[in-house]
């Protein structure tokens, strides 16, 4: 495996963990990770981006999304699209509080990340299928 491929896999895996930690903190903590054209497909059927109503950023900053309490990723796979983009796919088990009781969700997630001209990695697409 080339050193560039190792770097991409490591960066994207680390970023995905950072994204989940941000979702645990508050949904507005996710905003700095987003590319300007990011699309999120949520497990409740919503597809949000910069042109949706509400926009993705408005939705994340609204406080409507309940933070996740925990997460664990399994069967992680990273597909390098090129030297500056990759997709990470995995199974996840996550929990969130519903009326003071932790409720568990299981599902599949994929995220596409790309590195911009400044060298920062940004989330382009995030898709959750949780039940």
FIKOL-477739 format. One record per residue (C-alpha): x, y, z. Coordinates in steps of 0.02 Angstrom, whole numbers, plus 50000, padded with zeros to 5 digits. Example, Ala and Ser with C-alpha at 12.3 -4.5 7.8 and 13.67 -1.06 7.14 Angstrom:
BEGIN
<pt east="50615" north="49775" up="50390"/>
<pt east="50684" north="49947" up="50357"/>
This chain:
BEGIN
<pt east="50000" north="50000" up="50000"/>
<pt east="50072" north="50169" up="49951"/>
<pt east="50108" north="50301" up="50081"/>
<pt east="49983" north="50418" up="49998"/>
<pt east="49846" north="50286" up="50010"/>
<pt east="49889" north="50254" up="50193"/>
<pt east="49880" north="50442" up="50226"/>
<pt east="49710" north="50456" up="50143"/>
<pt east="49639" north="50306" up="50236"/>
<pt east="49706" north="50369" up="50401"/>
<pt east="49644" north="50547" up="50373"/>
<pt east="49468" north="50496" up="50321"/>
<pt east="49449" north="50370" up="50463"/>
<pt east="49507" north="50500" up="50589"/>
<pt east="49390" north="50631" up="50516"/>
<pt east="49242" north="50513" up="50527"/>
<pt east="49277" north="50488" up="50712"/>
<pt east="49291" north="50677" up="50733"/>
<pt east="49124" north="50697" up="50645"/>
<pt east="49038" north="50575" up="50765"/>
<pt east="49117" north="50662" up="50915"/>
<pt east="49051" north="50827" up="50846"/>
<pt east="48877" north="50749" up="50827"/>
<pt east="48891" north="50695" up="51010"/>
<pt east="48935" north="50873" up="51065"/>
<pt east="48799" north="50963" up="50966"/>
<pt east="48741" north="50963" up="50787"/>
<pt east="48810" north="51140" up="50761"/>
<pt east="48985" north="51071" up="50801"/>
<pt east="48973" north="50976" up="50636"/>
<pt east="48964" north="51133" up="50527"/>
<pt east="49153" north="51166" up="50517"/>
<pt east="49177" north="50994" up="50437"/>
<pt east="49058" north="51028" up="50293"/>
<pt east="49105" north="51070" up="50114"/>
<pt east="49005" north="51216" up="50042"/>
<pt east="48910" north="51091" up="49933"/>
<pt east="48887" north="50955" up="50064"/>
<pt east="48732" north="50844" up="50056"/>
<pt east="48671" north="50744" up="50206"/>
<pt east="48545" north="50603" up="50191"/>
<pt east="48476" north="50569" up="50363"/>
<pt east="48398" north="50408" up="50427"/>
<pt east="48230" north="50496" up="50444"/>
<pt east="48222" north="50522" up="50255"/>
<pt east="48278" north="50704" up="50249"/>
<pt east="48400" north="50758" up="50115"/>
<pt east="48478" north="50925" up="50157"/>
<pt east="48605" north="51037" up="50070"/>
<pt east="48637" north="51222" up="50045"/>
<pt east="48480" north="51245" up="49938"/>
<pt east="48356" north="51142" up="50041"/>
<pt east="48232" north="51225" up="50159"/>
<pt east="48294" north="51228" up="50291"/>
<pt east="48471" north="51223" up="50226"/>
<pt east="48588" north="51094" up="50298"/>
<pt east="48680" north="51226" up="50400"/>
<pt east="48517" north="51301" up="50465"/>
<pt east="48456" north="51129" up="50516"/>
<pt east="48618" north="51085" up="50605"/>
<pt east="48621" north="51252" up="50696"/>
<pt east="48436" north="51246" up="50744"/>
<pt east="48460" north="51127" up="50890"/>
<pt east="48323" north="51011" up="50823"/>
<pt east="48442" north="50865" up="50800"/>
<pt east="48465" north="50771" up="50964"/>
<pt east="48650" north="50737" up="50996"/>
<pt east="48711" north="50558" up="50993"/>
<pt east="48766" north="50490" up="51162"/>
<pt east="48885" north="50358" up="51094"/>
<pt east="48939" north="50272" up="50935"/>
<pt east="49044" north="50124" up="50881"/>
<pt east="49101" north="50091" up="50703"/>
<pt east="49123" north="49914" up="50633"/>
<pt east="49178" north="49837" up="50468"/>
<pt east="49257" north="50000" up="50412"/>
<pt east="49304" north="50011" up="50229"/>
<pt east="49386" north="50157" up="50141"/>
<pt east="49384" north="50176" up="49953"/>
<pt east="49509" north="50300" up="49885"/>
<pt east="49428" north="50399" up="49746"/>
<pt east="49589" north="50491" up="49706"/>
<pt east="49733" north="50568" up="49803"/>
<pt east="49616" north="50702" up="49871"/>
<pt east="49451" north="50610" up="49898"/>
<pt east="49388" north="50452" up="49980"/>
<pt east="49229" north="50366" up="50036"/>
<pt east="49217" north="50281" up="50205"/>
<pt east="49081" north="50149" up="50234"/>
<pt east="49043" north="50054" up="50393"/>
<pt east="48915" north="49981" up="50510"/>
<pt east="48876" north="50084" up="50664"/>
<pt east="48791" north="50059" up="50831"/>
<pt east="48743" north="50223" up="50912"/>
<pt east="48634" north="50284" up="51054"/>
<pt east="48538" north="50441" up="51095"/>
<pt east="48429" north="50492" up="51240"/>
<pt east="48242" north="50485" up="51211"/>
<pt east="48145" north="50548" up="51361"/>
<pt east="48289" north="50511" up="51478"/>
<pt east="48310" north="50333" up="51413"/>
<pt east="48452" north="50283" up="51297"/>
<pt east="48389" north="50211" up="51134"/>
<pt east="48506" north="50110" up="51023"/>
<pt east="48512" north="50122" up="50834"/>
<pt east="48605" north="50010" up="50713"/>
<pt east="48639" north="50043" up="50532"/>
<pt east="48756" north="50082" up="50391"/>
<pt east="48842" north="50246" up="50355"/>
<pt east="48945" north="50312" up="50211"/>
<pt east="49035" north="50477" up="50199"/>
<pt east="49130" north="50556" up="50057"/>
<pt east="49274" north="50671" up="50102"/>
<pt east="49382" north="50780" up="49989"/>
<pt east="49537" north="50882" up="50022"/>
<pt east="49524" north="51062" up="49965"/>
<pt east="49662" north="51174" up="49900"/>
<pt east="49709" north="51230" up="50076"/>
<pt east="49741" north="51049" up="50126"/>
<pt east="49586" north="51039" up="50238"/>
<pt east="49473" north="50888" up="50220"/>
<pt east="49288" north="50928" up="50203"/>
<pt east="49134" north="50818" up="50207"/>
<pt east="49043" north="50813" up="50039"/>
<pt east="48910" north="50679" up="50067"/>
<pt east="48852" north="50590" up="50225"/>
<pt east="48720" north="50453" up="50217"/>
<pt east="48643" north="50364" up="50367"/>
<pt east="48526" north="50215" up="50365"/>
<pt east="48488" north="50187" up="50548"/>
<pt east="48347" north="50090" up="50628"/>
